[in-house]
Amino acid sequence: MIRVTICAYDKPDNVGGPVSWIRRLLPLLRDRGVEVRCLFVMHWGDSGPALTPLLEAGFDCRWTNLDTTEARIGWILDDLRANPPDIFVPNLVVAGYYAARWAREAGIPTVGILHSVDPFYHGILDTFVYGRGKWRLSSVVCVSEELKRAVLARGQTNVRVDRIPYGVNIPTQHVRRKPGILRLAFAGRFAEEQKRIGEVTRALCAAASLSGVEAVMYGDGPNRALVEHILQTVGASLPVHLGGLVDSETIQTRMLETDVVVLLSDYEGLPIALLEAMACGCVPVCLAIRSGIPELVEHEVSGLLVNDRGQAFVEAIRRLRDDARLWQYLSDGAKSAACAFSSATSADHWARHFAELVEPRIGGVTVPHPRRLDLPPVHPALASADQRFAAPSIGSQLRAGMRSFLGGTRRRLRG
């Protein structure tokens, strides 16, 4: 039995690949002799779609509402001391990456995960893969070949770099296209950053202006109001509507009712919603970006790649609407391509990766809990997730001291 402790975030609107990944992977790891304990950092005190299902599935989960990096590091180290694992995985939690230093000092291998190519992950690379030696991880796992290539292109590092793609279930069912209609779907975060959700919404409206084309948008996010505004104006008389949230348990049910899945992001890691849809036989129509997409979609074989969110996208949809043979060929190709990314295959790779990192131990493990953390400066790309304790300024301390003195003076006078 290999014992793994993994960190994660959770909040009510927590949607996206990392959430689907952790919910699906952990039960499969348990079947393979890997016992996983989860440490959740909660936002605003409310759980989301990750914590509750894992608790219900019998996983040992702990959570905290602590809001500073130093406090979170202390909480994580306390747990590692009380429940020392064989492997520690910080995942997305910056405090976990800092805590990994002391886990490694205790002889516990540490594994980082790169889920995407956004600036956050460049910060992880700068600090924990190519940074000062004491902060470096044992290994880092990339979810796509492009991510792995980008890491290795940075130069030499003593951190092991591996690729383990996300995995999805491969249903026996296959999308059946209805005569005279082409159903489009987007599934993901409603966010301008990365997803360009405003342009995606307009693109779906433009496609739905074609006769026999309709679209649905699944998801939620910070720019939901923008999506609703575009649908109420540009898409007011068009068959484009919101479909609500979907998770790893329901997404394929929805995708089996869809003919085409749309992804027009600026960048991706390995888009799991796209994989879920392809496994059902949905034809992907994607922006031709380097990250994530080429690994899944071969143009004219397992989907269509377009160069813009405007006319090129609409023309691709028109082709699929008008050519049922082309749609069926690409649908079969999409499902075939997705079969290489099954959940079982991904879990096998993770179990093997952990087994290769575990080292024999003699005696117990004691994880240090230093009184002084001495953290490196906050990396700009990690600043939003690395909220340090702010010591009061000299001025604020003087003002507080004066208020305390005056309050004491007034109490003495009243007495």
Contacts in CASP RR format, 6 or more apart in sequence:
PFRMAT RR
TARGET T0000
AUTHOR 0000-0000-0000
METHOD contacts of the structure
MODEL  1
MIRVTICAYDKPDNVGGPVSWIRRLLPLLRDRGVEVRCLFVMHWGDSGPA
LTPLLEAGFDCRWTNLDTTEARIGWILDDLRANPPDIFVPNLVVAGYYAA
RWAREAGIPTVGILHSVDPFYHGILDTFVYGRGKWRLSSVVCVSEELKRA
VLARGQTNVRVDRIPYGVNIPTQHVRRKPGILRLAFAGRFAEEQKRIGEV
TRALCAAASLSGVEAVMYGDGPNRALVEHILQTVGASLPVHLGGLVDSET
IQTRMLETDVVVLLSDYEGLPIALLEAMACGCVPVCLAIRSGIPELVEHE
VSGLLVNDRGQAFVEAIRRLRDDARLWQYLSDGAKSAACAFSSATSADHW
ARHFAELVEPRIGGVTVPHPRRLDLPPVHPALASADQRFAAPSIGSQLRA
GMRSFLGGTRRRLRG
1 33 0 8 1.000
1 34 0 8 1.000
1 35 0 8 1.000
2 33 0 8 1.000
2 34 0 8 1.000
2 35 0 8 1.000
2 86 0 8 1.000
2 87 0 8 1.000
2 351 0 8 1.000
2 354 0 8 1.000
2 355 0 8 1.000
2 358 0 8 1.000
3 34 0 8 1.000
3 35 0 8 1.000
3 37 0 8 1.000
3 85 0 8 1.000
3 86 0 8 1.000
3 87 0 8 1.000
4 29 0 8 1.000
4 34 0 8 1.000
4 35 0 8 1.000
4 36 0 8 1.000
4 37 0 8 1.000
4 85 0 8 1.000
4 86 0 8 1.000
4 87 0 8 1.000
4 88 0 8 1.000
4 89 0 8 1.000
4 354 0 8 1.000
5 36 0 8 1.000
5 37 0 8 1.000
5 38 0 8 1.000
5 39 0 8 1.000
5 79 0 8 1.000
5 80 0 8 1.000
5 83 0 8 1.000
5 85 0 8 1.000
5 87 0 8 1.000
5 88 0 8 1.000
5 89 0 8 1.000
6 22 0 8 1.000
6 36 0 8 1.000
6 37 0 8 1.000
6 38 0 8 1.000
6 39 0 8 1.000
6 88 0 8 1.000
6 89 0 8 1.000
6 91 0 8 1.000
7 38 0 8 1.000
7 39 0 8 1.000
7 40 0 8 1.000
7 41 0 8 1.000
7 76 0 8 1.000
7 89 0 8 1.000
7 90 0 8 1.000
7 91 0 8 1.000
7 92 0 8 1.000
7 93 0 8 1.000
7 95 0 8 1.000
7 96 0 8 1.000
8 18 0 8 1.000
8 22 0 8 1.000
8 38 0 8 1.000
8 39 0 8 1.000
8 40 0 8 1.000
8 41 0 8 1.000
8 50 0 8 1.000
8 91 0 8 1.000
8 92 0 8 1.000
8 93 0 8 1.000
9 40 0 8 1.000
9 41 0 8 1.000
9 42 0 8 1.000
9 43 0 8 1.000
9 92 0 8 1.000
9 93 0 8 1.000
10 19 0 8 1.000
10 40 0 8 1.000
10 41 0 8 1.000
10 42 0 8 1.000
10 43 0 8 1.000
10 47 0 8 1.000
10 48 0 8 1.000
10 49 0 8 1.000
10 50 0 8 1.000
10 51 0 8 1.000
10 63 0 8 1.000
11 42 0 8 1.000
11 43 0 8 1.000
11 44 0 8 1.000
11 46 0 8 1.000
11 47 0 8 1.000
11 48 0 8 1.000
12 46 0 8 1.000
12 47 0 8 1.000
12 48 0 8 1.000
13 48 0 8 1.000
13 220 0 8 1.000
13 221 0 8 1.000
14 48 0 8 1.000
14 49 0 8 1.000
14 50 0 8 1.000
15 49 0 8 1.000
15 188 0 8 1.000
15 189 0 8 1.000
15 219 0 8 1.000
15 220 0 8 1.000
15 221 0 8 1.000
15 245 0 8 1.000
15 247 0 8 1.000
16 188 0 8 1.000
16 189 0 8 1.000
16 272 0 8 1.000
16 273 0 8 1.000
17 115 0 8 1.000
17 166 0 8 1.000
17 271 0 8 1.000
17 272 0 8 1.000
17 273 0 8 1.000
18 91 0 8 1.000
18 92 0 8 1.000
18 115 0 8 1.000
19 49 0 8 1.000
19 50 0 8 1.000
19 247 0 8 1.000
19 248 0 8 1.000
20 166 0 8 1.000
20 247 0 8 1.000
20 248 0 8 1.000
20 251 0 8 1.000
20 272 0 8 1.000
20 273 0 8 1.000
20 276 0 8 1.000
21 115 0 8 1.000
21 166 0 8 1.000
21 167 0 8 1.000
21 272 0 8 1.000
22 38 0 8 1.000
22 50 0 8 1.000
22 54 0 8 1.000
22 91 0 8 1.000
23 49 0 8 1.000
23 50 0 8 1.000
23 53 0 8 1.000
23 54 0 8 1.000
23 247 0 8 1.000
23 248 0 8 1.000
24 167 0 8 1.000
24 168 0 8 1.000
24 169 0 8 1.000
24 248 0 8 1.000
24 343 0 8 1.000
25 167 0 8 1.000
25 343 0 8 1.000
25 346 0 8 1.000
25 347 0 8 1.000
25 350 0 8 1.000
26 36 0 8 1.000
26 38 0 8 1.000
26 54 0 8 1.000
26 57 0 8 1.000
26 59 0 8 1.000
27 57 0 8 1.000
28 343 0 8 1.000
28 344 0 8 1.000
28 346 0 8 1.000
28 347 0 8 1.000
29 36 0 8 1.000
29 347 0 8 1.000
29 350 0 8 1.000
29 351 0 8 1.000
30 36 0 8 1.000
30 59 0 8 1.000
31 347 0 8 1.000
32 347 0 8 1.000
32 348 0 8 1.000
32 351 0 8 1.000
33 351 0 8 1.000
34 350 0 8 1.000
34 351 0 8 1.000
34 354 0 8 1.000
36 59 0 8 1.000
36 60 0 8 1.000
37 59 0 8 1.000
37 60 0 8 1.000
37 61 0 8 1.000
37 62 0 8 1.000
37 83 0 8 1.000
37 85 0 8 1.000
38 51 0 8 1.000
38 54 0 8 1.000
38 59 0 8 1.000
38 60 0 8 1.000
38 61 0 8 1.000
38 62 0 8 1.000
39 61 0 8 1.000
39 62 0 8 1.000
39 63 0 8 1.000
39 64 0 8 1.000
39 75 0 8 1.000
39 76 0 8 1.000
39 79 0 8 1.000
39 93 0 8 1.000
40 47 0 8 1.000
40 50 0 8 1.000
40 51 0 8 1.000
40 61 0 8 1.000
40 62 0 8 1.000
40 63 0 8 1.000
40 64 0 8 1.000
41 63 0 8 1.000
41 64 0 8 1.000
41 66 0 8 1.000
41 72 0 8 1.000
41 93 0 8 1.000
41 95 0 8 1.000
42 51 0 8 1.000
42 63 0 8 1.000
42 64 0 8 1.000
42 65 0 8 1.000
44 65 0 8 1.000
45 65 0 8 1.000
47 63 0 8 1.000
49 245 0 8 1.000
49 247 0 8 1.000
51 61 0 8 1.000
51 63 0 8 1.000
53 249 0 8 1.000
54 61 0 8 1.000
55 61 0 8 1.000
62 79 0 8 1.000
64 72 0 8 1.000
64 75 0 8 1.000
66 72 0 8 1.000
66 75 0 8 1.000
67 387 0 8 1.000
68 387 0 8 1.000
68 388 0 8 1.000
68 389 0 8 1.000
69 94 0 8 1.000
69 95 0 8 1.000
69 98 0 8 1.000
69 375 0 8 1.000
69 386 0 8 1.000
69 387 0 8 1.000
69 388 0 8 1.000
69 389 0 8 1.000
70 373 0 8 1.000
70 375 0 8 1.000
70 388 0 8 1.000
70 389 0 8 1.000
71 389 0 8 1.000
72 93 0 8 1.000
72 95 0 8 1.000
72 96 0 8 1.000
73 95 0 8 1.000
73 96 0 8 1.000
73 98 0 8 1.000
73 99 0 8 1.000
73 373 0 8 1.000
74 99 0 8 1.000
74 369 0 8 1.000
76 93 0 8 1.000
76 95 0 8 1.000
76 96 0 8 1.000
76 99 0 8 1.000
77 99 0 8 1.000
77 102 0 8 1.000
77 367 0 8 1.000
77 368 0 8 1.000
77 369 0 8 1.000
78 369 0 8 1.000
80 88 0 8 1.000
80 99 0 8 1.000
80 102 0 8 1.000
80 103 0 8 1.000
80 106 0 8 1.000
80 108 0 8 1.000
80 367 0 8 1.000
81 366 0 8 1.000
81 367 0 8 1.000
81 369 0 8 1.000
84 106 0 8 1.000
84 108 0 8 1.000
84 364 0 8 1.000
84 365 0 8 1.000
84 366 0 8 1.000
84 367 0 8 1.000
85 108 0 8 1.000
86 108 0 8 1.000
86 109 0 8 1.000
86 354 0 8 1.000
86 358 0 8 1.000
87 108 0 8 1.000
87 109 0 8 1.000
87 110 0 8 1.000
87 111 0 8 1.000
87 354 0 8 1.000
87 357 0 8 1.000
87 358 0 8 1.000
88 99 0 8 1.000
88 100 0 8 1.000
88 103 0 8 1.000
88 108 0 8 1.000
88 109 0 8 1.000
88 110 0 8 1.000
88 111 0 8 1.000
89 110 0 8 1.000
89 111 0 8 1.000
89 112 0 8 1.000
89 113 0 8 1.000
90 96 0 8 1.000
90 97 0 8 1.000
90 99 0 8 1.000
90 100 0 8 1.000
90 110 0 8 1.000
90 111 0 8 1.000
90 112 0 8 1.000
90 137 0 8 1.000
91 112 0 8 1.000
91 113 0 8 1.000
92 113 0 8 1.000
92 115 0 8 1.000
92 385 0 8 1.000
93 385 0 8 1.000
94 382 0 8 1.000
94 385 0 8 1.000
94 386 0 8 1.000
95 386 0 8 1.000
97 112 0 8 1.000
97 124 0 8 1.000
97 127 0 8 1.000
97 128 0 8 1.000
97 135 0 8 1.000
97 137 0 8 1.000
98 135 0 8 1.000
98 373 0 8 1.000
98 375 0 8 1.000
100 110 0 8 1.000
100 112 0 8 1.000
100 128 0 8 1.000
100 137 0 8 1.000
101 134 0 8 1.000
101 135 0 8 1.000
102 367 0 8 1.000
102 368 0 8 1.000
102 369 0 8 1.000
102 370 0 8 1.000
103 110 0 8 1.000
103 367 0 8 1.000
104 110 0 8 1.000
104 137 0 8 1.000
104 138 0 8 1.000
105 367 0 8 1.000
105 368 0 8 1.000
106 365 0 8 1.000
106 366 0 8 1.000
106 367 0 8 1.000
106 368 0 8 1.000
107 359 0 8 1.000
107 361 0 8 1.000
107 365 0 8 1.000
108 365 0 8 1.000
108 367 0 8 1.000
109 138 0 8 1.000
109 139 0 8 1.000
109 357 0 8 1.000
109 358 0 8 1.000
109 359 0 8 1.000
110 137 0 8 1.000
110 138 0 8 1.000
110 139 0 8 1.000
111 137 0 8 1.000
111 138 0 8 1.000
111 139 0 8 1.000
111 140 0 8 1.000
111 141 0 8 1.000
111 353 0 8 1.000
111 354 0 8 1.000
111 357 0 8 1.000
112 124 0 8 1.000
112 128 0 8 1.000
112 137 0 8 1.000
112 139 0 8 1.000
112 140 0 8 1.000
112 141 0 8 1.000
113 140 0 8 1.000
113 141 0 8 1.000
113 143 0 8 1.000
114 121 0 8 1.000
114 124 0 8 1.000
114 125 0 8 1.000
114 140 0 8 1.000
114 141 0 8 1.000
114 142 0 8 1.000
114 143 0 8 1.000
114 147 0 8 1.000
114 151 0 8 1.000
114 269 0 8 1.000
115 121 0 8 1.000
115 143 0 8 1.000
115 269 0 8 1.000
116 143 0 8 1.000
116 147 0 8 1.000
116 194 0 8 1.000
116 267 0 8 1.000
116 268 0 8 1.000
116 269 0 8 1.000
116 291 0 8 1.000
117 146 0 8 1.000
117 147 0 8 1.000
117 150 0 8 1.000
117 267 0 8 1.000
117 268 0 8 1.000
117 269 0 8 1.000
117 291 0 8 1.000
118 193 0 8 1.000
118 194 0 8 1.000
118 267 0 8 1.000
119 381 0 8 1.000
120 381 0 8 1.000
120 382 0 8 1.000
120 384 0 8 1.000
120 385 0 8 1.000
121 147 0 8 1.000
122 381 0 8 1.000
123 379 0 8 1.000
123 381 0 8 1.000
123 382 0 8 1.000
124 140 0 8 1.000
124 382 0 8 1.000
125 140 0 8 1.000
125 151 0 8 1.000
125 154 0 8 1.000
126 379 0 8 1.000
126 381 0 8 1.000
127 135 0 8 1.000
127 376 0 8 1.000
127 379 0 8 1.000
127 382 0 8 1.000
128 135 0 8 1.000
128 136 0 8 1.000
128 137 0 8 1.000
128 140 0 8 1.000
128 159 0 8 1.000
129 136 0 8 1.000
129 137 0 8 1.000
129 140 0 8 1.000
129 151 0 8 1.000
129 154 0 8 1.000
129 157 0 8 1.000
129 159 0 8 1.000
129 161 0 8 1.000
130 154 0 8 1.000
130 155 0 8 1.000
130 157 0 8 1.000
132 376 0 8 1.000
135 376 0 8 1.000
136 157 0 8 1.000
136 158 0 8 1.000
136 159 0 8 1.000
137 159 0 8 1.000
138 159 0 8 1.000
138 160 0 8 1.000
138 357 0 8 1.000
139 159 0 8 1.000
139 160 0 8 1.000
139 161 0 8 1.000
139 162 0 8 1.000
139 353 0 8 1.000
139 357 0 8 1.000
140 151 0 8 1.000
140 159 0 8 1.000
140 160 0 8 1.000
140 161 0 8 1.000
140 162 0 8 1.000
141 162 0 8 1.000
141 163 0 8 1.000
141 164 0 8 1.000
141 353 0 8 1.000
142 148 0 8 1.000
142 151 0 8 1.000
142 161 0 8 1.000
142 162 0 8 1.000
142 163 0 8 1.000
142 164 0 8 1.000
143 163 0 8 1.000
143 164 0 8 1.000
143 165 0 8 1.000
143 166 0 8 1.000
143 269 0 8 1.000
143 270 0 8 1.000
144 163 0 8 1.000
144 165 0 8 1.000
144 268 0 8 1.000
144 269 0 8 1.000
144 270 0 8 1.000
144 291 0 8 1.000
144 292 0 8 1.000
144 295 0 8 1.000
145 163 0 8 1.000
145 292 0 8 1.000
145 295 0 8 1.000
146 269 0 8 1.000
146 290 0 8 1.000
146 291 0 8 1.000
146 292 0 8 1.000
146 294 0 8 1.000
146 295 0 8 1.000
147 163 0 8 1.000
147 269 0 8 1.000
147 270 0 8 1.000
147 291 0 8 1.000
147 292 0 8 1.000
148 161 0 8 1.000
148 162 0 8 1.000
148 163 0 8 1.000
151 161 0 8 1.000
152 161 0 8 1.000
160 357 0 8 1.000
162 353 0 8 1.000
164 346 0 8 1.000
164 349 0 8 1.000
164 350 0 8 1.000
164 353 0 8 1.000
165 270 0 8 1.000
165 295 0 8 1.000
165 341 0 8 1.000
165 346 0 8 1.000
166 270 0 8 1.000
166 272 0 8 1.000
166 275 0 8 1.000
166 341 0 8 1.000
166 346 0 8 1.000
167 272 0 8 1.000
167 275 0 8 1.000
167 341 0 8 1.000
167 342 0 8 1.000
167 343 0 8 1.000
167 345 0 8 1.000
167 346 0 8 1.000
167 347 0 8 1.000
168 272 0 8 1.000
168 275 0 8 1.000
168 276 0 8 1.000
168 279 0 8 1.000
168 338 0 8 1.000
168 341 0 8 1.000
168 342 0 8 1.000
168 343 0 8 1.000
169 252 0 8 1.000
169 279 0 8 1.000
169 342 0 8 1.000
169 343 0 8 1.000
170 279 0 8 1.000
170 335 0 8 1.000
170 338 0 8 1.000
170 339 0 8 1.000
170 342 0 8 1.000
171 252 0 8 1.000
171 256 0 8 1.000
171 279 0 8 1.000
171 280 0 8 1.000
173 256 0 8 1.000
173 280 0 8 1.000
174 280 0 8 1.000
174 281 0 8 1.000
174 331 0 8 1.000
174 335 0 8 1.000
175 255 0 8 1.000
175 256 0 8 1.000
175 257 0 8 1.000
175 258 0 8 1.000
175 259 0 8 1.000
175 280 0 8 1.000
175 281 0 8 1.000
175 282 0 8 1.000
175 331 0 8 1.000
177 259 0 8 1.000
177 324 0 8 1.000
177 327 0 8 1.000
177 328 0 8 1.000
177 331 0 8 1.000
180 212 0 8 1.000
181 212 0 8 1.000
181 213 0 8 1.000
181 214 0 8 1.000
182 212 0 8 1.000
182 213 0 8 1.000
182 214 0 8 1.000
182 259 0 8 1.000
182 260 0 8 1.000
182 317 0 8 1.000
182 320 0 8 1.000
182 321 0 8 1.000
182 327 0 8 1.000
183 214 0 8 1.000
183 215 0 8 1.000
183 216 0 8 1.000
183 257 0 8 1.000
183 258 0 8 1.000
183 259 0 8 1.000
183 260 0 8 1.000
184 204 0 8 1.000
184 207 0 8 1.000
184 208 0 8 1.000
184 213 0 8 1.000
184 214 0 8 1.000
184 215 0 8 1.000
184 216 0 8 1.000
184 258 0 8 1.000
184 259 0 8 1.000
184 260 0 8 1.000
184 261 0 8 1.000
184 262 0 8 1.000
184 317 0 8 1.000
185 215 0 8 1.000
185 216 0 8 1.000
185 217 0 8 1.000
185 218 0 8 1.000
185 254 0 8 1.000
185 255 0 8 1.000
185 258 0 8 1.000
185 260 0 8 1.000
185 261 0 8 1.000
185 262 0 8 1.000
185 277 0 8 1.000
185 282 0 8 1.000
186 200 0 8 1.000
186 204 0 8 1.000
186 215 0 8 1.000
186 216 0 8 1.000
186 217 0 8 1.000
186 218 0 8 1.000
186 261 0 8 1.000
186 262 0 8 1.000
186 263 0 8 1.000
187 217 0 8 1.000
187 218 0 8 1.000
187 219 0 8 1.000
187 246 0 8 1.000
187 251 0 8 1.000
187 254 0 8 1.000
187 255 0 8 1.000
187 261 0 8 1.000
187 273 0 8 1.000
187 276 0 8 1.000
187 277 0 8 1.000
188 195 0 8 1.000
188 218 0 8 1.000
188 219 0 8 1.000
188 273 0 8 1.000
189 195 0 8 1.000
189 197 0 8 1.000
189 219 0 8 1.000
189 220 0 8 1.000
189 221 0 8 1.000
189 222 0 8 1.000
190 197 0 8 1.000
190 217 0 8 1.000
190 219 0 8 1.000
190 220 0 8 1.000
190 221 0 8 1.000
190 222 0 8 1.000
190 223 0 8 1.000
190 224 0 8 1.000
190 226 0 8 1.000
190 227 0 8 1.000
191 197 0 8 1.000
191 221 0 8 1.000
191 222 0 8 1.000
191 223 0 8 1.000
192 198 0 8 1.000
192 223 0 8 1.000
192 226 0 8 1.000
194 265 0 8 1.000
194 266 0 8 1.000
194 267 0 8 1.000
194 268 0 8 1.000
195 265 0 8 1.000
195 266 0 8 1.000
196 264 0 8 1.000
196 265 0 8 1.000
196 266 0 8 1.000
196 309 0 8 1.000
197 223 0 8 1.000
197 226 0 8 1.000
197 227 0 8 1.000
198 223 0 8 1.000
198 226 0 8 1.000
198 227 0 8 1.000
198 230 0 8 1.000
199 264 0 8 1.000
199 309 0 8 1.000
200 262 0 8 1.000
200 264 0 8 1.000
200 309 0 8 1.000
201 217 0 8 1.000
201 226 0 8 1.000
201 227 0 8 1.000
201 230 0 8 1.000
201 231 0 8 1.000
201 234 0 8 1.000
201 240 0 8 1.000
202 230 0 8 1.000
202 234 0 8 1.000
202 309 0 8 1.000
203 262 0 8 1.000
203 264 0 8 1.000
203 309 0 8 1.000
203 310 0 8 1.000
203 313 0 8 1.000
203 314 0 8 1.000
204 215 0 8 1.000
204 217 0 8 1.000
204 240 0 8 1.000
204 262 0 8 1.000
205 215 0 8 1.000
205 230 0 8 1.000
205 231 0 8 1.000
205 234 0 8 1.000
205 235 0 8 1.000
205 238 0 8 1.000
205 240 0 8 1.000
206 310 0 8 1.000
206 313 0 8 1.000
206 314 0 8 1.000
207 213 0 8 1.000
207 215 0 8 1.000
207 313 0 8 1.000
207 314 0 8 1.000
207 317 0 8 1.000
208 214 0 8 1.000
208 215 0 8 1.000
208 235 0 8 1.000
208 238 0 8 1.000
208 239 0 8 1.000
208 240 0 8 1.000
209 238 0 8 1.000
210 314 0 8 1.000
210 317 0 8 1.000
210 318 0 8 1.000
210 321 0 8 1.000
212 321 0 8 1.000
213 239 0 8 1.000
213 317 0 8 1.000
213 321 0 8 1.000
214 239 0 8 1.000
214 240 0 8 1.000
215 239 0 8 1.000
215 240 0 8 1.000
215 241 0 8 1.000
215 262 0 8 1.000
216 240 0 8 1.000
216 241 0 8 1.000
216 242 0 8 1.000
216 243 0 8 1.000
216 258 0 8 1.000
217 227 0 8 1.000
217 240 0 8 1.000
217 241 0 8 1.000
217 242 0 8 1.000
217 243 0 8 1.000
218 242 0 8 1.000
218 243 0 8 1.000
218 244 0 8 1.000
218 245 0 8 1.000
218 246 0 8 1.000
218 251 0 8 1.000
218 254 0 8 1.000
219 242 0 8 1.000
219 243 0 8 1.000
219 244 0 8 1.000
219 245 0 8 1.000
219 246 0 8 1.000
220 244 0 8 1.000
220 245 0 8 1.000
227 242 0 8 1.000
228 242 0 8 1.000
231 240 0 8 1.000
231 241 0 8 1.000
231 242 0 8 1.000
246 254 0 8 1.000
248 276 0 8 1.000
251 273 0 8 1.000
251 276 0 8 1.000
251 277 0 8 1.000
252 276 0 8 1.000
252 277 0 8 1.000
252 279 0 8 1.000
252 280 0 8 1.000
255 261 0 8 1.000
255 276 0 8 1.000
255 277 0 8 1.000
255 279 0 8 1.000
255 280 0 8 1.000
255 281 0 8 1.000
255 282 0 8 1.000
256 280 0 8 1.000
258 277 0 8 1.000
258 280 0 8 1.000
258 282 0 8 1.000
259 282 0 8 1.000
259 283 0 8 1.000
259 320 0 8 1.000
259 327 0 8 1.000
259 331 0 8 1.000
260 282 0 8 1.000
260 283 0 8 1.000
260 284 0 8 1.000
260 285 0 8 1.000
260 317 0 8 1.000
260 320 0 8 1.000
261 273 0 8 1.000
261 274 0 8 1.000
261 277 0 8 1.000
261 278 0 8 1.000
261 282 0 8 1.000
261 283 0 8 1.000
261 284 0 8 1.000
261 285 0 8 1.000
262 284 0 8 1.000
262 285 0 8 1.000
262 286 0 8 1.000
262 313 0 8 1.000
263 271 0 8 1.000
263 273 0 8 1.000
263 274 0 8 1.000
263 284 0 8 1.000
263 285 0 8 1.000
263 286 0 8 1.000
263 287 0 8 1.000
263 293 0 8 1.000
264 286 0 8 1.000
264 287 0 8 1.000
264 306 0 8 1.000
264 309 0 8 1.000
264 313 0 8 1.000
265 271 0 8 1.000
265 287 0 8 1.000
265 289 0 8 1.000
266 287 0 8 1.000
266 289 0 8 1.000
267 289 0 8 1.000
267 291 0 8 1.000
268 289 0 8 1.000
268 291 0 8 1.000
268 292 0 8 1.000
268 293 0 8 1.000
269 291 0 8 1.000
269 292 0 8 1.000
270 292 0 8 1.000
270 295 0 8 1.000
270 296 0 8 1.000
271 292 0 8 1.000
271 293 0 8 1.000
271 296 0 8 1.000
274 284 0 8 1.000
274 286 0 8 1.000
274 293 0 8 1.000
274 296 0 8 1.000
274 297 0 8 1.000
275 296 0 8 1.000
275 338 0 8 1.000
275 341 0 8 1.000
277 284 0 8 1.000
277 334 0 8 1.000
278 284 0 8 1.000
278 296 0 8 1.000
278 302 0 8 1.000
278 334 0 8 1.000
278 335 0 8 1.000
278 337 0 8 1.000
278 338 0 8 1.000
279 335 0 8 1.000
279 338 0 8 1.000
279 339 0 8 1.000
279 341 0 8 1.000
280 335 0 8 1.000
281 331 0 8 1.000
281 332 0 8 1.000
281 333 0 8 1.000
281 334 0 8 1.000
281 335 0 8 1.000
281 338 0 8 1.000
282 331 0 8 1.000
282 334 0 8 1.000
283 303 0 8 1.000
283 304 0 8 1.000
283 320 0 8 1.000
283 327 0 8 1.000
283 330 0 8 1.000
283 331 0 8 1.000
283 334 0 8 1.000
284 296 0 8 1.000
284 297 0 8 1.000
284 302 0 8 1.000
284 303 0 8 1.000
284 304 0 8 1.000
284 334 0 8 1.000
285 303 0 8 1.000
285 304 0 8 1.000
285 306 0 8 1.000
285 313 0 8 1.000
285 316 0 8 1.000
285 317 0 8 1.000
285 320 0 8 1.000
286 293 0 8 1.000
286 297 0 8 1.000
286 303 0 8 1.000
286 304 0 8 1.000
286 305 0 8 1.000
286 306 0 8 1.000
287 293 0 8 1.000
287 305 0 8 1.000
287 306 0 8 1.000
287 307 0 8 1.000
287 308 0 8 1.000
287 309 0 8 1.000
288 299 0 8 1.000
288 305 0 8 1.000
288 306 0 8 1.000
288 307 0 8 1.000
293 305 0 8 1.000
296 302 0 8 1.000
296 337 0 8 1.000
296 338 0 8 1.000
296 341 0 8 1.000
297 303 0 8 1.000
297 304 0 8 1.000
297 305 0 8 1.000
297 334 0 8 1.000
297 337 0 8 1.000
298 337 0 8 1.000
299 305 0 8 1.000
300 330 0 8 1.000
301 330 0 8 1.000
301 333 0 8 1.000
301 337 0 8 1.000
302 330 0 8 1.000
302 333 0 8 1.000
302 334 0 8 1.000
302 336 0 8 1.000
302 337 0 8 1.000
303 330 0 8 1.000
303 333 0 8 1.000
303 334 0 8 1.000
304 316 0 8 1.000
304 319 0 8 1.000
304 320 0 8 1.000
304 330 0 8 1.000
306 312 0 8 1.000
306 313 0 8 1.000
306 315 0 8 1.000
306 316 0 8 1.000
319 326 0 8 1.000
320 326 0 8 1.000
320 327 0 8 1.000
320 330 0 8 1.000
375 388 0 8 1.000
378 386 0 8 1.000
378 388 0 8 1.000
379 386 0 8 1.000
392 400 0 8 1.000
END
